[in-house]
Amino acid sequence: MKSRVLLVFPAYDGLLSETPPVGITYIASYVLQKLPSSQVKIIDCSKDGFSEESWLKELNDFQPDVVGISVQTLNYPSARKITRVTRQYDPDILLVMGGVNATLDPEECLKHCDIVVRGEGEKSFLEICQGAKWEDIKGISFKNEEMIQHNEPRERIKDLDEIPFRAEHLLDVKGYKFYPSWNLIGSRGCPYACTFCCSPLVWKRVVNLRSVKNIVDEMEDLQAKYDIKHIDICDDMVNISQQRTFDICHEIIARGLHNKLTFACSMRANRQLVSLELFQKLKEANFIKVCLGIESASKKVCALMKKNLPIADVSRFIRLARKANIQSVEGYLIVGNWGETLWDVLKTWRFAIFNNIEPSFSICTPFPGTEFYRLQKSNGYLTKEPDWANFNQYTPIARTDKMSRLQILLVYFVSVLLCHTLLLIRTRKLKYGPSGLLKSVFARMTTVTRAIKSLYHAA
């Protein structure tokens, strides 16, 4: 049995995160519940950075039996450094990778670790720690002599209430810049199939839910233990149905948490999923921010990306949210998608100008395994080893069928300028004021500068 478990979230290349990791905190709480005699530690390199010296000190101090690494595309270079240093320190430490990137590209990850956990990780990782035979563990991949063996997928956990609350006590909660805000997950999965998104690949378009009581129990626990002031519900869409969203709001209000906390969430804008009454109830429950993925105002581009969201529904969503006096309505928009021309981008800019949203632009990134990635690969636009550190949504990874990398970058640059011009106009009356806006502009201009540098070096 592997009783000393070290879980790590690798650093992003050149960036520090302001928010806590989610996946490994659930893994930690599940292992501690099922193996109470085990010792579990979490290292969040995305907050504190990574150096070989500090990692070696962690290994020497904790002496782990197993190191579990949560891998996203952007932190994959740092994950490889962690495995290399760990191998040099002690080749007998079991190295396990999980997370989105490991799920979508297990063969790549197995170049640097012993086992990859695909998809939902709690039960598979627990069985690894319990010392089960690798051949018998569902949902993992590993090297069997010179061949890679992919065991059959593991069934999803249908009742998410059986997973204990995240192990926040293993994190420096008050050390995050995000604090006194915090995030939680109320569901896993999304029923839609957008071509640029990893969610349908990881969760297979099946949505599993926590009970409303369990979600609000965690909100209450976070507020009581850590004096949290704001909670961001990080589901793909909190309004998987209107009734569920009403129920969450009712439970928050019944416990008086709307007087202690503010809330934010992401929503889907399709007509059947929103109503004025829903936004009014969100307002009553003290939801101060709602976010929605718009992506593009071009009907053609939305069809190509399988967005399945009429732009008229988006306009209605914004009108209803504003009518209910929701403080912040943020719309996510992307440029550089497959089939998108400058004319399509102009339609998106026009939509952002004439609809009262706070727009947030990014570049469409071809994450491994997505349909967008396959399109670029099959058309010869991704021909060399990816520079994983550039999968950051502000660097054009490759050209598309309609725009060059330079055109995508220039369109993004103008989009960011437009975004902040609109924010200056629309948030003048809000709490962050001119100084906060200038800081935001400077921070985003820095990302554009990085993008220009990366394009120059890639040329």
C-alpha positions, 0 to 999 in steps of 0.5 A: 500500500502507498501510504505517503501520498504527495499531490502536486499541481505543476506551475504554469510557464511564466505565470502564477495562478490566483485561484486554488486547484480543484481536482487534486483537492478532491483526490486528497479528500477521497484518499483520506476518507477511504485510507484514514491512516495515510498521509497526504500532502498537496503542493500547489506550484501554480501559486508558489512557483517551482524550483528543483531545489524546493522540490527536492526539499519536499521529496526529502522531507515528506519521503512519498511513496507515490506522487500524483501530478495534475496535468493541464496542457499549459502546465505540462512542461512543468509536470515533466520537470517534476517527474525528471527531478523525482526520478533522479531523486528516487526511481522507486517513487511511483509517478502518476499523472491525471487531469485533462491533458493526461486523459486526452493524451495518455501516450504522451504523458507515459513518456514521463510517468508510470501510470496515467489516470484517465477521466475521473480520478478518485476511485482509480487513484485510490486503488493505486494507493491501495496496491491493487494490480495495475491490470485490474484497475479500471480507467488507467493506462500504463506501460506493460513491458514495451507496450502501452496498455489502456485498461477499460474506462471506469464508470463515472461516479453518479452520486457526487455526494459520496465524495467528501468536500475538497481538502482545503485544510491541505492548502494555504487558503488565505495565501491565495490572491483570490482569497477571500473568494473561493471556488467550488464545483456543483456538477461534472460534465456538459451536455454540449459538444463544442469543437474547441472544448475538452469537456465533451472528451473528458466527461463524454457529454454526461452530466452528474450532479451534487445534491443542492443540499450538499453544495450549500453545505459546502458553501456554509462550511467554507464561510464558517471555517475560512471567512470566505466572502465570495464563491464562484461556482465553476460548473460548465453551466449552473443552469443545467435546468432552471429548477435546479438553479432556483433550488440552489438559490432557495437553499442559499436564502433559507440559510441566510448565506445571501447576507454573508456571501456573494456569488458568481456562476457560468450559465448557458444562454439557450432560451429554455434555460433562462427567464427573468424570474430566474435572474431575479431569484439569482439577484435575491440570492446575491449572485453579483456576476453571471458568465456565458460563453458566446464565442462568436456572433457569426451564425456560420462560425457558431455552426462550424464550432457546434455551439448550438446557441442562437445569437438571439438567445444570447441577446435575450439572456443579456437583456434579462440579466440586466433587467434583473439588475445583475451587477456583472454580465461577462461574455466569453468571446474567441477569435481564430476559430476554424472557418472564421474570416475577418468579416465574422470577427467584425460581426462579433465586435459589433455584437460586443458594442451593441449589447451590454456585456463585459466582453472577454476575448481569447484566441481559440486554442487547439487543445489536444484531442479536440475536433479543432485540434484534429482539423488543424492537424489533418490540414497540415497546420500543426506539423511539429512537436507542440510548444505546450507552454504556448497553449495559453489562449493568447498565443496563436498556435497555428494558422486556420483555413481562413487566417494566418497566425499574424492575422489572428494575433492582430485581430486578438490585439484589436479585440483586447483594445475594444474589450477594455474600451467597452469596460471603461464605458460600462463599468465606470459606475462599478466599484473598481473604478479607473485605477482598477481598470488601468491595472486590468488593461496593463495586465492584459496588454502584458499577455499581448506582448507575450503573444507577440514575442512567442510569435516572433520566436516561433517564426 
